[in-house]
Amino acid sequence: MAEVPGAGDRWKQVHFNLDIARRFFNLEPGSNRSITLERIGPTGYVVERASRQLVIPESNRNSRIEFSFGRAAEYPPAPNRPIVVVVEASYLTYRYRTLMPGEPGYEGAKALLAAGPSIGKGVRRRIVTLDDLEGYWPHALLRGGI
């Protein structure tokens, strides 16, 4: 799970450090490997599928993966940030939910991000268990194969 930093009109390209890209997404810089992202809606069903690669532009070397935030068109005002919660469904396939400030589950996910050490510098990122996630956000609906 990760907070999504503001990046102008590219904020949907979520920054993940290389440690998370490798440990969680099984992606390496320079590889052509793609992952499948399945966006889960609030009812627990897949609402969108996309194939994505790790992007590392020469301009700043920040590794990132693009996610869909559905109807969310604008980045929220400070100090709140969107949150993306990603679960590995199978090798190279990931289910995820996005949370904007004020949406159900946002405060629980934010509390879980703050409950332990962050991986890397910048915005908060954590690798947690699905059980931990559901303890803070009981209606995450990311478990199982819908």
N, C-alpha and C positions, 0 to 999 in steps of 0.2 A: 504494500500500500504506500501511497506517496501523495504529498501535497503537490499541486501543479503550480509551478512558478509563472508569473506573468511574463510574457515574451512578446508583447505587442500583438500583432495579428496572428502570431504563430504559437499562441499559448496552448493549443491542443496537441502540440508536439511536446510530449512530456519528457523532461530530462531525467535520465537514470544514469548513475555513474557506472563505470565499466564493471565494477564488482557485482552490481545487481544484474547488469546485462549478461554477465557470464554465469553467475550462481543461480539466478532465477529463470531468466529467459533463454539460457543456453545459446546465446549469441556472441560472436566474436567480431571485433572490428575487422573490416575488410572482407568479411565473408558474404556470400550471396544468399545465405540461408534466410528463409522467411519464417515467420510465425503466423498462426491464424488467431485472430482476436474475435471473440464472440461477445458483443455487447448484450448484457442482460437487462431487460426492462424491469420496472418496479413490481411486475407480477411474476417474475422468475423465468420468463421465456426469452429465448434468443430473439432479439429484434434486428440484429445486424451482424454480418460477418465480413471480415476484411483480412487480406494478407498484408503483412507489414515486415519491413526490414529495419535493422538498426541503422540509424542515420548519424553520421559523424561529419559535419561540415568542416572544411579546411579553415573557415573563418574563425571558429572559436573552439573546435575540438570537443564540444559538449555532446555526449551521446544521447540520443533521444529516439522515442517511438511515438508515432502519431496515433491518437485515440479519437473516437467519435464521442462527442458530448451531446448528441441528439439535438434538441431544440435550443440548447444554451448557445446563444450567439455572442455574448459578451463576457469578458472576464469580470468577476465581481469586484466591487470596491474594497480597498484595504480596510481592515487588516485580514479579512477572510480570503481563503484560497480554495479553489475546487480541490477535490480529493478523488483519486482513482484507486480502486481496490481490485486487484487482479488475483485470480486463482488458477493454478495449473490444472486443466481438465484432463489432458493427456500430453504426451511428449510433443512439444512445439505448438500446442493448442491451449489457449488461455481464455477463460471467461472473465468478464470484468463488469463492474458497475462504476458509474461516475456519480459523484455527489456535489451538488452546489450548495452554498450556504442557504439555510432555511429548509432544505429538503429533509424528509424523514431519514434518519440514520446518520446525518451529517455530524451532529454533536458527538454521537458515540464513536464514530470513526476518528474524529479529531482527538477525542480523549485517548483512544488506543494509540494513535500516533505519538501522543505526548507521554504515554505510560512507560516508555522504554527508550533505549538509546537509538539514535538515528544512524543510518549507514551513510557515510560520506558527509561532505560539507553542503551548505546551502539549505534548501527546504527539507522538511522531515520526510524520511523514507524508512520503512521498517519491513522486514520479512517476519511475518507472524503466522501462527497456525490458524486454520479455519475455525477451530474451537475458540481460540482467543477472540477472533473477529466476531463470532456470534455471541460471545459474552458481552461485548460492547454494543453490538448491532444485531439483535436477535432476528430481525427480518431482512437479513442481507440477501437471502435467497440465491446463494451462489453454490450451494451443495447439490450434488446430484446431476442427472443428465436430462434436462428438459429440452 
